[in-house]
Amino acid sequence: MKKIFKITSGKHTLMYALTAFAILMAGCRGKEGPMGPTGNANVVSAQYTVNPQDWSGNSDGYSATLSVPEITSDIFNNGAVLVYRIIDISPNSFNMLPYTYVDNTSTTYMDYDAYVDHIDLSYKTIDNGVNSTNTPAITMFFKIVIIEGMPLAAVKEKVNITNYNAVASYFKLDNSKNLVK
């Protein structure tokens, strides 16, 4: 008889515990809170200006370094960094780097390497097979998009990364609030 009583007590204890848990869970419901700000908290965008004097190099090519403290080791290892050159025409055109421009016998290359805390830009022109890079003579503008927690391969599955406007739309980037550096 003792065993039956203990088993019955255990069933009652379990039943009381489940009932109490169900009551607590039902009490956790309330009104939905207000909508958070638009945009994606895991994605930031900034515009950088590179003046002619910011480039260093010679006829073999030029480079410029952008300080980008938003590129953390977590972003570097688990996220994505996209770089676009803004061509200042109306409307603005965004060319994703790496970028190659061919004009008759001359080919111009722009590329970047992302590191923790900075990006190195490179600029090179080859004319008839000969390095013939001149110091960039114009101010250039670049848009940097930093995506936390989503590697580049996953980003490519979700949006056409070559199209900045598609990226901005997908990640709900508010271009009016972009950082300018």
N, C-alpha and C positions, 0 to 999 in steps of 0.2 A: 504494500500500500504506500509505503514511503516513496518508492520510485515513481509511481503514478503522480503523486502530489508534486514532486519536484519537477517533473516534466510539465505538468499543467502550470505550475508557477512560472516556469521558463517561457512557456507560450504566452502567458498573460503579460509577462515583462516585455517580451518582444512586441506584442500587440500594443501595449501602452507606449513604447518607444516609437513605433511607427506612426501611431496616432499623433503623438506630440510633434514629431518631425513634420508631418503633413500640415498641422496647424501652423507651425512656425513658417513653413514655406509659403503658405497661403497669405500669411501676414506680411510677407516681404514685397508684395505687389503694391504698386502705387501709380500715381500719374507719371506719364513719360516726361522726362526733363526737356528743357529747351534744346533746339538744334544747335550744334556746335558751329564754329566758323566754317565757311566754305573753304575748300582746298584740301590738301593732303598733308597731314602733319609729318609724314615721313619723307616728303619731297621738298627740297628748296631749290630756288633758282636765283641766280645773280648775274648781273651784266658787268663785264669788265672792259675797261678801256686800255688799249695798248698804243702808246704814242711811238713815233719813229725812234726817239732816243731810248726807248725801253728795250730795243732789240740789240743783240750783240752777235758778232760773227764776222764772216768774210764771204768771198765769192762762192765758197763751198756750202754756205747756208747760214741762216740766222736763227737765234732762239731768244725766247723771252720767258720769264718765270712769273707765274701768278700765285700769289699767296692765297690759299684757299683753306682756312682753318676748319671749315665745315667737313672736309674730307678726313674723317677719323680712321683709325685702324679698322673699326667695325665696318665702316662704309667701304674701305679699300678691300677688305676680305669677304664681305657678305652683301655688298650693295652694288651700285652702278654709278658711273660718272659719264655724262654726255656733254660734248662740247660742240657748239655751233658758232660759226662766224656770221655776224650780222652784216649783211650788205646793205648799206644805208641808201636805199632807194625807196620810192614810195609805191606800194607798201614795202616794208622791210622784207628782205629775203634772208632766210636762214640756211646756211650751207653747213651740213654736218661734217665734222672732221673725223677721219682723214678726208681730205678734199684734194682733187687733182683738176687743174684747169689747163687745157691744151689750146694753144693759139699758133697755128701753122707749125713752125719748127720749135717753138718754145713751150715747155711744160713747167707749170708751177705746182708745187706740192705744199700743202699745209697739213700738219699732223700734231698730235699731242701725246704726252705720257702723263698719266695721273699717278701721284704719290700721296702718302699721308701728308696733309697740310699744304700741298702745292701741286701745280700743273706746269709742266714745261711745254711750251709751244715751239714748233719748228716750222721754218719757212725756207723753201729752196726753189731755185729756178735752174732748169737745164735748157740750153739753147744749142741745137745741132749736136747734141751729145756732150756738150762742155758745160761744166758748172759756171753759171754766169749770174749768180744771185746778187742783186743790188740791195742795199739797205732799204727796207720798206719805207716809202716816202709819205705814206698817209697814216692817219690814226685809224686803227682797226678796233672793232667792237666784237666781243665774244659773249655768248650766253652759255653759262654753265648750269647744268641740271644735275643735282645730287640726289640719288634715290637710296634711301635706307632700307635694308632688309629684303631687297629684291635683286638678285644677281642679274647681270645683263641678259643672259639667256632667257630668263623668265620675263623680263621687260619686253624683249623682242617677240615673245609669244603673244603678248597682250596688245602691243601698239607698234605701228611703223615708226621706228626711232629715227629714220632719215627725215621725217617730216616733223619739224619742231611744233607746228600748230597742232598736230595730232597728239604729240606728247603732252603739250600744255593742256589740251582739252581732256585727255584721259586722266591726268593727275590733278586736274582742276587748279592749275597754276594761275594765280592772279597777277598778270603782268604789270598791273599798275602799282603793285607793292613789291616788285623785285628789288633786291639790294643792288646798288650801283657801286662798284668798287674801282 
